Amino acid sequence: FHIGGTTELLLQGISPDIIATQGRWTSRAFLQYWRRIETILPLFISSSSDVAHLHSIDSIMDNFSHKNNLSRTHT
């Protein structure tokens, strides 16, 4: 996957673990695509009105970050 495909799947609420598997990432190299996810996501969701879905995505990313011992900054 490229960042666009990865971001689209995240916006659909797909688990980051599933995305990593589908992308055939066997290492943490795929995380390089997601380093700036907090910057990228607002570009895609700024016009969205489904607040519950946005909170769900944020929760999924928080859980993934915690599970993988990643720091996550919120803007």
Secondary structure as UniProt FT lines:
FT   HELIX           3..11
FT   TURN            12..13
FT   HELIX           16..22
FT   TURN            23..24
FT   HELIX           28..30
FT   HELIX           31..34
FT   TURN            35..36
FT   HELIX           37..45
FT   TURN            46..47
FT   HELIX           51..67
FT   TURN            68..69
//
